[in-house]
């Protein structure tokens, strides 16, 4: 006889874990995150073909992040009466449309509209991912299911930059976005076949999120997280132009370096649990501090392919622990309002991506990659100091 468990949100009885549905959501996350960061690996050819600056092309990342931030805060309130299955299918459809609009964009305007649609899909999907996952499996299997979902992010980190830049050189950047649309179509088909009907449950309101934000420990932590992610994405968005223009790396070399970055990032995610187990506060502080040091090394030293490749790989390793550390901080700090706080963290990360790409673009067009990396290092150093002085995570709660 199949075990029966009850959703903590709805009380609906489910006969067995819906692992196929969980995998379909992981595939959706993979497609969304891959599409979000493809422009970072294709800035140079996009800018050249559309006759715009690389800084302007970087605003494709900004547009997605800004809309994703707003969507993550509002979607649960605006769609409180909509079946979650239908919403997730809609977001996957938006992923397909977005990538096709970018692939066939005649100019900057169409490109930005396509990226805005991606922002809606990204923010909406992420806002509901955890709550939906908790309704697909029994409570004991939730950690495993969430690990599957977040593995889509790690896989996208490995694939988006190196594969995007390499395929862009072989077949053109437009072809890369057509392939990304195909990935969205695969996610949509899998979700259509596996996702059960998910009646709407209690929605998180914007007012509840604001109540969480005004708690002193939460507000300061969210601000620090915003600085850390903003410093990282300013660096990451303009990494390829730096490697090509300053270091003189060819496309094969750039792809290899970005692949090393992605693989190191994946390893960093795996070892984060060990670091956090020793000291969450030290992990939160040390990662941005070391990333700031790397940024200053890149700006202070003469371009060197071997040195730059090594420190960029190290950056990927360090940043791998950052999302895991901040998610752990959130779970320990706001256990009573985890859903509301989760929406705030997603919004903060999207805001950081937007500001990192937008401000980084302005600095890049005036001061080049050296200016961007200097600003990134200063922001990360400020974040590390703020975390050390003001963010005091609660200890882990042991379960008997």
C-alpha positions in Angstrom: 0.0 0.0 0.0 1.3 3.5 -0.9 2.0 5.8 2.0 -0.2 8.8 2.3 0.9 12.2 3.6 -0.7 15.6 3.9 0.4 18.9 2.5 1.3 21.3 5.3 -0.3 24.1 3.3 -3.5 22.6 2.1 -4.1 19.3 3.8 -4.5 17.6 0.5 -3.7 13.9 0.7 -1.1 12.7 -1.8 -0.4 9.0 -2.3 3.2 9.1 -3.2 6.1 11.5 -3.8 5.8 13.2 -7.2 9.5 12.9 -8.1 8.8 13.4 -11.8 7.2 16.7 -11.0 10.1 17.7 -8.8 12.5 16.9 -11.7 10.4 18.9 -14.1 10.7 21.9 -11.8 14.5 21.4 -11.6 14.5 21.4 -15.4 12.5 24.6 -15.4 15.0 26.2 -13.0 17.9 25.1 -15.2 16.3 26.7 -18.2 15.4 29.9 -16.4 18.8 30.5 -14.8 20.6 29.5 -18.0 18.6 32.1 -20.0 19.1 34.7 -17.3 22.9 34.6 -17.5 23.4 33.9 -21.2 23.9 37.6 -22.0 26.9 37.6 -19.7 28.7 35.2 -21.9 27.5 36.8 -25.2 27.9 40.5 -24.5 30.5 41.1 -27.2 28.7 39.5 -30.2 25.3 40.9 -29.1 26.7 44.4 -28.8 28.5 44.1 -32.2 25.5 42.9 -34.2 23.0 45.3 -32.6 25.5 48.2 -32.9 25.4 49.1 -29.2 28.0 49.3 -26.5 28.8 46.3 -24.3 27.6 48.3 -21.3 24.2 48.8 -23.0 24.0 45.1 -23.9 24.6 44.4 -20.2 21.3 46.1 -19.5 19.6 42.9 -20.8 20.6 41.4 -17.5 19.4 44.4 -15.6 15.9 44.3 -17.2 15.4 40.7 -16.3 16.6 41.2 -12.7 14.4 44.3 -12.1 11.3 42.6 -13.3 12.2 39.4 -11.5 12.5 41.3 -8.3 9.0 42.9 -8.6 7.5 39.6 -9.7 9.0 37.7 -6.7 7.3 40.1 -4.3 3.9 40.3 -6.0 3.1 37.0 -7.7 1.7 35.2 -4.7 -0.7 38.0 -3.9 -1.8 38.7 -7.5 -2.3 35.0 -8.4 -3.8 33.8 -5.1 -6.8 32.2 -6.9 -4.8 30.5 -9.7 -3.9 26.8 -9.8 -0.2 26.6 -9.2 0.2 24.0 -12.0 -1.2 26.5 -14.5 1.0 29.2 -13.2 4.2 27.1 -13.5 3.2 26.1 -17.1 2.6 29.8 -17.9 6.1 30.8 -16.6 7.7 28.0 -18.7 5.8 29.3 -21.8 7.1 32.8 -21.1 10.6 31.3 -21.0 10.2 30.0 -24.5 8.7 33.2 -25.9 11.4 35.3 -24.2 14.2 33.4 -25.7 12.7 33.4 -29.2 12.1 37.2 -29.0 15.8 37.7 -28.1 16.9 35.2 -30.8 15.1 37.2 -33.5 15.4 40.7 -32.0 16.1 43.3 -34.7 17.3 45.8 -32.2 17.6 46.7 -28.5 13.9 47.4 -27.9 12.8 43.9 -28.8 15.7 42.4 -26.9 14.7 44.2 -23.7 11.0 43.2 -24.1 12.1 39.6 -24.3 14.2 39.9 -21.2 11.4 41.6 -19.3 9.2 38.5 -20.0 12.0 36.3 -18.7 12.0 38.4 -15.5 8.3 37.7 -15.0 8.9 34.0 -15.4 12.0 33.9 -13.3 10.6 35.9 -10.4 7.3 34.1 -10.4 8.8 30.6 -10.7 11.3 31.2 -7.8 8.7 32.8 -5.6 6.6 29.6 -5.7 9.3 26.9 -6.1 9.8 26.0 -2.4 6.1 26.1 -1.5 5.1 23.9 -4.5 7.9 21.5 -3.8 6.7 21.0 -0.3 3.3 19.9 -1.7 4.8 17.3 -4.0 6.7 15.2 -1.5 6.2 14.1 2.1 7.9 16.2 4.8 10.8 13.8 5.3 11.7 14.1 1.6 11.5 17.9 1.3 15.3 18.5 1.8 16.1 16.0 -0.9 13.5 17.5 -3.2 14.8 21.1 -2.7 18.4 19.8 -3.4 17.1 18.6 -6.7 15.5 22.0 -7.5 18.7 23.9 -6.6 20.8 21.5 -8.6 19.3 23.2 -11.6 21.0 26.4 -10.5 24.4 24.7 -10.2 24.0 23.0 -13.6 23.1 26.4 -15.2 26.1 28.0 -13.6 28.3 25.4 -15.2 26.6 25.4 -18.6 25.4 29.0 -19.3 28.7 30.8 -19.5 31.1 28.4 -21.1 28.7 26.6 -23.4 26.9 29.9 -24.3 30.2 31.6 -25.3 31.5 28.5 -27.2 28.2 27.8 -29.1 27.9 31.5 -29.8 31.3 31.5 -31.5 30.4 28.4 -33.6 26.8 29.1 -34.6 26.1 32.7 -33.5 24.5 34.1 -30.4 21.0 34.0 -31.9 21.2 30.2 -32.3 22.2 29.9 -28.6 18.9 31.6 -27.6 16.9 29.3 -30.0 18.5 26.4 -28.2 17.5 28.0 -24.8 14.0 28.2 -26.1 14.1 24.5 -26.9 15.3 23.8 -23.3 12.2 25.8 -22.1 10.0 23.6 -24.4 11.4 20.5 -22.8 10.7 21.8 -19.3 7.1 22.8 -20.4 6.4 19.3 -21.8 7.8 17.6 -18.7 5.8 19.8 -16.4 2.6 19.3 -18.4 3.0 15.5 -18.1 4.0 15.4 -14.4 2.7 18.3 -12.4 -0.5 17.5 -10.5 -3.3 20.0 -10.0 -2.2 22.3 -7.2 -5.1 24.3 -5.8 -4.1 27.8 -4.5 -3.3 27.9 -0.9 -2.8 30.9 1.5 -0.8 33.5 -0.3 2.0 35.6 1.2 1.1 39.3 1.2 3.4 42.2 0.6 2.4 43.6 4.0 3.7 40.4 5.7 7.0 40.7 3.9 7.4 44.3 5.0 6.7 43.3 8.6 9.6 40.8 8.4 11.9 43.4 6.7 11.6 45.9 9.6 13.0 43.4 12.1 16.4 44.8 12.8 18.3 41.6 12.3 16.5 40.8 9.0 16.8 44.3 7.5 20.5 44.5 8.0 21.1 40.9 6.8 19.1 41.5 3.6 21.1 44.7 3.0 24.4 42.8 3.5 23.2 40.0 1.1 22.3 42.6 -1.5 25.8 44.1 -1.4 27.4 40.7 -1.6 25.4 39.6 -4.6 25.6 43.0 -6.3 29.4 42.9 -6.0 29.5 39.5 -7.5 27.3 40.1 -10.4 29.0 43.4 -11.4 32.2 41.3 -11.6 30.6 38.3 -13.4 28.6 40.3 -16.0 31.7 42.0 -17.4 34.1 39.1 -17.1 34.1 38.1 -20.7 34.9 41.6 -22.0 37.8 41.7 -19.5 39.2 38.4 -20.7 39.0 39.3 -24.3 40.0 43.0 -24.2 42.5 43.1 -21.3 43.9 39.6 -21.2 43.7 38.9 -24.9 42.0 35.5 -24.5 40.4 33.8 -27.5 37.0 32.3 -27.4 38.2 28.8 -26.6 40.2 30.1 -23.7 37.4 32.2 -22.5 35.0 29.2 -22.6 37.6 27.1 -20.7 38.0 29.7 -18.0 34.2 30.1 -17.6 33.8 26.4 -17.4 36.4 26.3 -14.7 34.5 29.0 -12.9 31.3 27.0 -13.1 32.8 23.8 -12.0 34.5 25.5 -9.0 31.2 27.1 -8.2 29.5 23.7 -8.1 32.3 22.4 -5.8 31.8 25.5 -3.5 28.2 24.6 -3.2 29.0 21.1 -2.1 31.6 22.1 0.6 29.4 25.0 1.9 27.7 22.7 4.4 31.0 21.8 6.0 32.0 25.5 6.3 28.6 26.5 7.7 28.7 23.7 10.2 31.9 25.1 11.6 30.8 28.8 11.6 28.0 30.4 9.7 29.1 33.9 10.6 32.7 33.2 9.5 31.4 31.8 6.2 29.2 34.8 5.6 32.1 37.2 6.3 35.0 35.4 4.8 33.6 34.7 1.3 32.9 38.3 0.3 36.2 39.4 1.9 38.2 36.9 -0.1 36.3 37.8 -3.3 37.1 41.5 -2.7 40.8 40.6 -2.4 40.5 38.8 -5.8 39.0 41.8 -7.4 41.8 44.0 -6.1 44.4 41.5 -7.4 42.9 41.6 -10.9 43.0 45.4 -10.9 46.5 45.8 -9.4 48.3 43.2 -11.4 49.3 43.2 -15.0 47.1 41.0 -17.2 48.3 37.4 -17.0 46.3 34.5 -18.4 47.5 31.9 -15.9 47.1 34.2 -12.8 43.7 35.6 -14.0 42.3 32.1 -14.8 43.4 30.9 -11.4 41.9 33.7 -9.3 38.7 33.7 -11.4 38.3 29.9 -10.7 38.9 30.7 -7.0 36.2 33.3 -7.1 33.8 30.7 -8.5 34.7 28.4 -5.6 34.1 31.1 -3.0 30.8 32.3 -4.4 29.5 28.7 -4.5 29.1 28.9 -0.7 27.4 32.3 -0.7 23.8 31.3 -1.7 23.9 28.3 0.7 25.1 30.4 3.6 22.5 33.1 3.1 19.7 30.6 2.8 20.9 29.0 6.1 21.0 32.4 7.7 17.4 33.0 6.6 16.2 29.7 7.9 17.8 30.3 11.3 16.9 33.9 11.7 13.2 33.9 10.5 11.9 30.4 11.2 8.4 31.8 11.9 8.1 33.7 8.6 10.4 31.7 6.3 8.1 32.2 3.2 7.9 35.9 3.5 11.6 36.3 4.2 12.4 34.0 1.3 10.5 36.3 -1.1 12.5 39.2 0.3 15.8 37.4 -0.2 14.9 36.5 -3.8 13.9 40.2 -4.4 17.2 41.3 -2.9 19.2 39.0 -5.1 17.4 40.2 -8.2 17.8 43.8 -7.2 21.6 43.1 -6.7 21.8 41.5 -10.1 20.1 44.6 -11.7 22.3 47.1 -9.9 25.4 45.1 -10.5 24.8 45.0 -14.2 23.4 48.5 -14.5 26.0 50.4 -12.5 28.7 48.0 -13.8 27.7 48.9 -17.4 28.1 52.6 -16.7 31.5 52.1 -15.1 32.6 49.7 -17.9 31.8 52.3 -20.6 33.8 55.0 -18.8 36.6 53.1 -17.0 36.6 49.6 -18.5 36.9 46.3 -16.6 39.4 47.7 -14.1 36.8 50.3 -12.9 34.1 47.6 -12.6 36.4 45.2 -10.6 37.5 48.0 -8.3 33.9 49.0 -7.5 33.0 45.3 -7.1 35.9 44.9 -4.6 34.9 48.0 -2.6 31.3 46.8 -2.3 32.3 43.3 -1.3 34.7 44.6 1.3 32.0 46.9 2.7 29.6 44.0 2.9 32.1 41.8 4.8 32.7 44.6 7.3 28.9 45.1 7.8 28.4 41.3 8.3 31.2 41.1 10.8 29.9 44.0 12.8 26.2 43.7 12.6 25.0 40.2 11.4 24.8 37.7 14.2 23.3 34.4 13.0 21.5 32.3 15.5 23.1 28.9 16.2 21.7 25.8 14.5 18.8 24.1 16.4 19.6 20.5 17.1 16.9 18.0 16.6 16.7 15.1 18.9 
